[in-house]
Amino acid sequence: MFSFKIYESGLDLNHEILNIISEIDQRNMDHSWSFESWKDLLKLKDLILITALNNDQIIGYVLFLTQPIDSFAHLIQIAIEKEFRGKGLSKVLLEKSFFEINKQSIKTIQLEVSVTNEIAINLYQKMGFTTSRSIAKFYSNGEDAYIMLKMN
Ligand SMILES: CC(C)(COP(=O)(O)OP(=O)(O)OC[C@H]1O[C@@H](n2cnc3c(N)ncnc32)[C@H](O)[C@@H]1OP(=O)(O)O)[C@@H](O)C(=O)NCCC(=O)NCCS
């Protein structure tokens, strides 16, 4: 049974949650963060983190940093554990995020994605993002990235 939990500030997070998310990040992302970087979220007021749970166990998440004063949000990471992929969980995570983002009058959502990550590019296009431009050697392994935008 899947459920979802929304965190709207770093103050709502704790080390236990961040530890689990950091482990999912390490297992699933090509360009993962250190635990220290995840811990820095505890200091941030403006974020939207939504976790996907299977029987109360976190199996995926999406993280946005928001700048309401600039009407801007940045999709930082989205990941679903391998065995739970292809079940529509990312679409639900993004739909719930857009609902929260809409409450803040945010006009522009930006993300970066590796030009080789076809699955993620498909997901983002399906959810209304369009490619704005590419940045050469954006990632530490030399891969290029697309900048994708969604206007509200
Ligand atoms: C990208 C990722 C988050 C998608 O999660 P998911 O829950 O499996 O995705 P969903 O089941 O919600 O599928 C949503 C859409 O993504 C695309 N998609 C998902 N799996 C796909 C596949 N195997 N091949 C092609 N497109 C695919 C499709 O457009 C799909 O929509 P559709 O089912 O209506 O065709 C997941 O594959 C993942 O965690 N990948 C590793 C981490 C990563 O690359 N994150 C993104 C970079 S920040």
The ligand as an ORCA input file, in Angstrom:
! r2SCAN-3c Opt
* xyz 0 1
  C      13.284      8.463    -13.373
  C      12.496      7.709    -12.274
  C      12.436      8.622    -11.040
  C      11.084      7.381    -12.798
  O      10.341      6.838    -11.725
  P       9.093      5.829    -11.926
  O       8.281      5.881    -10.681
  O       9.568      4.520    -12.374
  O       8.296      6.558    -13.127
  P       6.746      6.362    -13.417
  O       6.361      4.928    -13.284
  O       5.973      7.374    -12.635
  O       6.695      6.721    -14.981
  C       6.488      8.053    -15.378
  C       6.932      8.258    -16.812
  O       8.362      8.113    -16.887
  C       8.709      7.525    -18.147
  N       9.272      6.198    -17.920
  C       9.247      5.477    -16.773
  N       9.908      4.314    -16.942
  C      10.343      4.301    -18.233
  C      11.091      3.360    -19.004
  N      11.546      2.195    -18.489
  N      11.391      3.685    -20.291
  C      10.986      4.847    -20.825
  N      10.265      5.783    -20.141
  C       9.937      5.510    -18.853
  C       7.407      7.396    -18.937
  O       7.179      8.617    -19.625
  C       6.397      7.260    -17.801
  O       5.099      7.609    -18.167
  P       4.085      6.451    -18.777
  O       4.137      5.318    -17.802
  O       2.748      7.140    -18.791
  O       4.636      6.112    -20.097
  C      13.204      6.367    -11.901
  O      13.460      5.642    -13.086
  C      14.497      6.528    -11.127
  O      14.517      6.607     -9.888
  N      15.652      6.590    -11.859
  C      16.974      6.748    -11.212
  C      17.164      8.153    -10.658
  C      17.048      9.209    -11.753
  O      17.527      9.040    -12.870
  N      16.388     10.344    -11.397
  C      16.188     11.433    -12.332
  C      17.363     12.306    -12.467
  S      17.357     13.606    -11.262
*
